[in-house]
Amino acid sequence: MSLIESTVHGQVHELRLARPPVNALNPELCADLVQALHEAPARGARGIVLVGGPKVFSAGLDVPYLLSLGEDQDALLRAWTVFFSAARALAECPVPVVAAMAGHAPAGGCVLALCCDYRILADGPYRIGLNETQVGLVAPEGIQALLARVVGPHRAERLLVAGAMPDAQQALQIGLVDELVHIDDVATRARVWLEELLQLPHMPMLETRAIARRDVIAALADERIDLPRFVAQWSHPDTQAALRAMLARIGK
């Protein structure tokens, strides 16, 4: 059974992350997302809405699962590899994708959103950002580039070093998200945005999009993620202590 629920709205297909309670990104969910992103255009999708859960779009990588792998570097590398495969599938998707976030999007959830064409966040007490330093991780250079692409290099530096998570209004002000709407309207507004975009002449829109998004794909190149180095850092005492402290705070 897939962890992605697909709903067809004419030319727009909705892909919903379906791993409650917080859509933690384990290998199965990431692999199912890759498959769904490949299948939707083949089934006639000319636009895709990526939807998460209520209150939490995705809480990021499944840290308890990753910690359960212990010192198994090969297993850790496989888990992170499939996550970045999902990010690349979004970045390389041949049709526009809107992130419809009816809740928080920290860390890996924010990465998925940054790989989309457009980001809509629920207006309210919701936060989005790359909080890696807060939990003992180093955001790879390519991921940092994705953030700098939308908020500018200086602001990205401030956010990344602090592991900051701007609230909805701040995220809109700095361009990290494109729109805020009522939590109940996030997915609907995403479909409307896509339907309006799809009224444009199709080939020129897609070709222009492809040129404009080359840097998104380039940011996710293997050499800019450097997964072996990232996975090696996973075992650093500072990282392990911060991750376990985070789990203790949330009662895991």
Summary of the structure (lengths in Angstrom):
residues: 252
radius of gyration: 17.2
end to end distance: 25.8
largest distance: 54.0
contacts: 852
relative contact order: 0.14
helix: 54%
strand: 17%
